[in-house]
Amino acid sequence: MRILLTNDDGLFAPGLAALHANLLSFGQVSVVAPEESQSASGHSLTIHEALLCSKRQVSRTLTGWAVGGRPADCVKLAIRELLDSPPELVVSGLNAGANVGINVIYSGTVAAAVEAAFFRIPALAFSLELAPGEDQSRINESFLRAARLAGELLAQALDVGLVKGAVLNINIPAGARPRGVRFVKQSTVGIDDHYQRHQDSQGRLSYTMSREFAFTGRAPDTDVWALAEGFVTVTPLHFDLTNQEQLQILSDNHWHISTQ
């Protein structure tokens, strides 16, 4: 199987290296990832600047393309230009931090998987919830553990069968032993976050978004709820943003415009 591995934390992120090691048993793995971290970049593309690309050796077993762009850029460029043949599967991650709830919309990790879906290629986005205050040595251990779980989950997903353009958003909880796996929908509750205000010597204001936030609720049977309960969450996504209920309401009415 031809696999494309990407992420939004950058080519040299420990989560990517850990996941790469566990993908090698599934087939030929090509790596195309942002040169630098692109967290919360969403589904943006670089269109006004050239994408600088270079082959970089990350470790003895890992060499990949470093792209001066976004995660979606990496997938599109890999498929269009960098790879000899299109991948049969795209894997994005392993992200440092969970991607659940409406954070899915901001996520570069998820955006890379959705970009694959545009090409009718099945994709999985893997993210690891990080425990507050976890030190670097423990984080590296968590990535290795989560990457092994990701390999187990991928094997089962392939056994079930992934249709063309399928996207699975998978989040692995912090801690050594998840309680199991839950297939859940994406939560749509709000986020309680804030900015830190600064003022320089010239009186100009600037605002930095705090890394601390909380969801305003935990609706049962959603990704936010299940992850908080210690379960691995699996949420199938698609990129059709049509509000079908609202479309039906609009279709039942007649709007008029002037044709003169």
C-alpha positions as CSV (number, residue, x, y, z in Angstrom):
1,M,0.0,0.0,0.0
2,R,1.2,3.5,-0.9
3,I,0.8,5.8,2.2
4,L,1.3,9.5,2.4
5,L,2.2,10.7,5.9
6,T,1.8,14.4,6.8
7,N,1.0,16.6,9.9
8,D,0.7,20.2,11.0
9,D,3.4,20.2,13.7
10,G,6.2,20.0,11.2
11,L,8.5,17.5,9.7
12,F,10.7,17.2,12.8
13,A,7.8,16.8,15.2
14,P,8.1,13.7,17.5
15,G,4.6,12.6,16.8
16,L,5.3,12.3,13.1
17,A,8.4,10.2,13.7
18,A,6.5,7.9,16.1
19,L,3.7,7.4,13.7
20,H,6.0,6.8,10.8
21,A,7.7,3.9,12.6
22,N,4.3,2.2,13.1
23,L,3.2,2.7,9.5
24,L,6.2,1.0,7.8
25,S,4.6,-2.4,8.3
26,F,1.6,-1.3,6.2
27,G,3.5,-0.5,3.0
28,Q,5.5,2.2,1.3
29,V,5.4,5.4,3.3
30,S,6.2,8.8,1.8
31,V,6.5,11.8,4.1
32,V,5.6,15.4,3.0
33,A,5.1,17.8,5.9
34,P,5.3,21.5,6.7
35,E,8.8,22.7,7.4
36,E,7.6,24.5,10.6
37,S,4.6,24.1,12.9
38,Q,1.2,25.1,11.2
39,S,-1.1,24.4,14.2
40,A,-4.6,25.8,13.8
41,S,-3.9,26.8,10.2
42,G,-7.3,25.2,9.1
43,H,-7.8,24.4,5.5
44,S,-5.7,27.2,4.0
45,L,-3.6,27.0,0.9
46,T,-0.6,29.0,-0.3
47,I,-1.5,30.7,-3.6
48,H,0.4,34.1,-3.7
49,E,3.8,32.7,-2.8
50,A,6.0,29.9,-4.1
51,L,6.2,26.7,-2.0
52,L,9.8,26.0,-1.1
53,C,10.5,22.3,-0.8
54,S,13.6,20.3,0.2
55,K,14.3,16.7,1.0
56,R,15.4,16.5,4.7
57,Q,16.7,13.5,6.7
58,V,15.0,13.4,10.1
59,S,16.5,10.2,11.3
60,R,18.2,7.1,10.0
61,T,14.9,5.6,8.9
62,L,12.9,8.8,8.2
63,T,13.5,11.1,5.2
64,G,10.8,13.4,3.9
65,W,9.9,16.5,2.0
66,A,9.8,19.8,4.1
67,V,7.4,22.2,2.5
68,G,7.2,25.9,3.3
69,G,3.4,25.9,3.5
70,R,0.3,24.6,5.2
71,P,-0.8,20.9,5.8
72,A,-3.3,21.1,2.9
73,D,-0.5,22.4,0.7
74,C,1.6,19.4,1.5
75,V,-1.1,16.9,0.5
76,K,-2.1,18.7,-2.7
77,L,1.6,19.2,-3.7
78,A,2.5,15.6,-2.9
79,I,-0.3,14.3,-5.0
80,R,0.2,16.7,-7.9
81,E,4.0,16.9,-8.1
82,L,6.2,15.3,-5.5
83,L,5.1,11.6,-5.6
84,D,5.6,9.2,-8.5
85,S,2.2,7.7,-7.9
86,P,-0.8,9.0,-6.0
87,P,-1.1,7.5,-2.5
88,E,-3.8,4.9,-1.7
89,L,-4.1,6.2,1.8
90,V,-3.2,9.5,3.6
91,V,-2.4,9.6,7.3
92,S,-2.1,12.9,9.2
93,G,-0.5,13.2,12.6
94,L,0.3,12.3,15.2
95,N,-0.8,15.7,16.4
96,A,0.3,17.2,19.7
97,G,-3.1,17.9,21.3
98,A,-6.6,16.7,20.7
99,N,-8.7,17.8,17.8
100,V,-12.3,17.5,18.9
101,G,-15.4,19.6,18.8
102,I,-15.3,22.8,16.8
103,N,-11.5,22.8,17.0
104,V,-11.8,20.3,14.2
105,I,-12.6,23.3,11.9
106,Y,-9.3,25.0,13.0
107,S,-7.2,21.9,12.8
108,G,-4.4,21.7,10.2
109,T,-4.2,18.0,11.0
110,V,-7.8,17.4,10.0
111,A,-7.5,19.7,7.0
112,A,-4.7,17.6,5.6
113,A,-7.0,14.5,5.8
114,V,-9.9,16.4,4.2
115,E,-7.6,17.6,1.4
116,A,-7.0,13.9,0.6
117,A,-10.8,13.4,0.5
118,F,-11.0,16.0,-2.3
119,F,-8.9,13.6,-4.3
120,R,-11.2,10.7,-3.3
121,I,-8.4,9.2,-1.3
122,P,-9.3,7.7,2.2
123,A,-7.6,9.4,5.1
124,L,-7.1,9.3,8.8
125,A,-6.2,12.1,11.2
126,F,-4.6,11.0,14.5
127,S,-4.3,13.3,17.5
128,L,-3.1,12.8,21.0
129,E,-4.5,14.5,24.0
130,L,-1.7,15.9,26.1
131,A,-2.0,15.9,29.9
132,P,-1.6,19.4,31.5
133,G,1.9,20.0,32.7
134,E,3.3,16.9,31.1
135,D,7.1,17.1,30.8
136,Q,9.0,16.5,27.6
137,S,10.2,13.0,28.4
138,R,6.7,11.9,29.3
139,I,5.4,13.5,26.1
140,N,7.8,11.4,24.0
141,E,6.7,8.3,25.8
142,S,3.0,9.2,25.2
143,F,3.7,9.7,21.5
144,L,5.3,6.2,21.2
145,R,2.4,4.6,23.1
146,A,-0.2,6.5,21.0
147,A,1.5,5.7,17.7
148,R,1.3,2.0,18.6
149,L,-2.4,2.4,19.2
150,A,-2.8,4.3,16.0
151,G,-1.3,1.3,14.1
152,E,-3.8,-1.0,15.8
153,L,-6.7,1.3,14.9
154,L,-5.5,1.7,11.3
155,A,-5.3,-2.1,10.9
156,Q,-8.9,-2.4,12.0
157,A,-10.1,0.4,9.8
158,L,-8.5,-1.3,6.8
159,D,-10.2,-4.6,7.7
160,V,-13.5,-2.8,7.8
161,G,-12.8,-1.1,4.6
162,L,-12.4,2.6,3.8
163,V,-14.4,4.0,1.0
164,K,-12.9,6.6,-1.4
165,G,-12.8,10.0,0.2
166,A,-13.5,8.7,3.7
167,V,-12.1,10.7,6.6
168,L,-11.8,9.4,10.1
169,N,-10.8,11.8,12.8
170,I,-9.3,9.8,15.6
171,N,-8.3,11.2,19.1
172,I,-6.3,9.2,21.6
173,P,-6.7,10.2,25.3
174,A,-3.9,11.1,27.7
175,G,-2.9,8.4,30.0
176,A,-1.5,4.9,29.6
177,R,-4.7,2.9,29.2
178,P,-7.7,4.2,27.2
179,R,-11.1,2.7,28.4
180,G,-11.9,1.6,24.8
181,V,-13.1,3.0,21.5
182,R,-16.2,5.1,20.9
183,F,-17.7,5.9,17.5
184,V,-19.1,9.4,18.1
185,K,-20.3,12.5,16.3
186,Q,-18.4,15.8,16.5
187,S,-19.5,18.1,19.3
188,T,-20.8,21.5,18.3
189,V,-20.7,23.2,21.7
190,G,-18.9,26.5,22.0
191,I,-15.4,27.2,23.4
192,D,-14.6,29.4,26.4
193,D,-11.3,31.0,25.5
194,H,-9.6,34.4,25.9
195,Y,-6.9,36.7,24.8
196,Q,-4.0,38.2,26.7
197,R,-3.8,42.0,26.3
198,H,-0.4,43.8,25.8
199,Q,0.6,47.4,25.3
200,D,3.9,48.5,24.0
201,S,5.9,51.6,24.8
202,Q,4.1,53.5,22.0
203,G,0.7,52.7,23.4
204,R,-0.2,50.2,20.7
205,L,-2.3,47.2,21.8
206,S,-1.8,43.6,20.8
207,Y,-3.6,40.5,21.8
208,T,-2.3,36.9,22.1
209,M,-4.7,34.0,22.3
210,S,-4.2,32.0,25.5
211,R,-3.4,28.3,25.1
212,E,-5.9,27.6,27.9
213,F,-9.6,27.0,26.9
214,A,-12.6,24.9,27.8
215,F,-15.6,23.6,26.0
216,T,-18.9,25.0,27.3
217,G,-20.5,21.6,27.6
218,R,-20.1,17.9,27.1
219,A,-23.0,16.5,25.2
220,P,-23.2,12.7,25.5
221,D,-22.1,10.6,22.6
222,T,-19.9,13.3,21.2
223,D,-16.1,13.4,20.7
224,V,-15.6,16.0,23.4
225,W,-17.5,13.9,25.9
226,A,-16.0,10.5,25.0
227,L,-12.4,11.8,25.1
228,A,-13.0,13.4,28.5
229,E,-14.2,10.0,29.7
230,G,-11.0,8.4,28.6
231,F,-12.1,6.7,25.3
232,V,-10.4,6.8,21.9
233,T,-12.8,8.7,19.7
234,V,-13.5,7.9,16.1
235,T,-15.5,10.4,14.1
236,P,-16.2,10.1,10.4
237,L,-16.1,13.4,8.6
238,H,-17.1,14.8,5.2
239,F,-16.6,18.2,3.6
240,D,-20.2,18.9,2.5
241,L,-21.1,21.9,4.6
242,T,-24.6,22.1,3.4
243,N,-27.2,22.6,6.1
244,Q,-29.9,20.3,4.8
245,E,-32.6,21.4,7.2
246,Q,-32.1,25.1,6.3
247,L,-32.0,24.2,2.6
248,Q,-35.4,22.5,2.8
249,I,-36.8,25.5,4.6
250,L,-35.5,27.9,2.0
251,S,-36.7,25.6,-0.8
252,D,-40.2,25.7,0.5
253,N,-40.3,29.5,0.0
254,H,-40.1,31.7,-3.0
255,W,-37.7,34.6,-3.1
256,H,-38.0,37.2,-5.8
257,I,-35.5,39.6,-7.3
258,S,-35.9,42.4,-9.7
259,T,-35.0,41.4,-13.3
260,Q,-35.1,45.0,-14.6
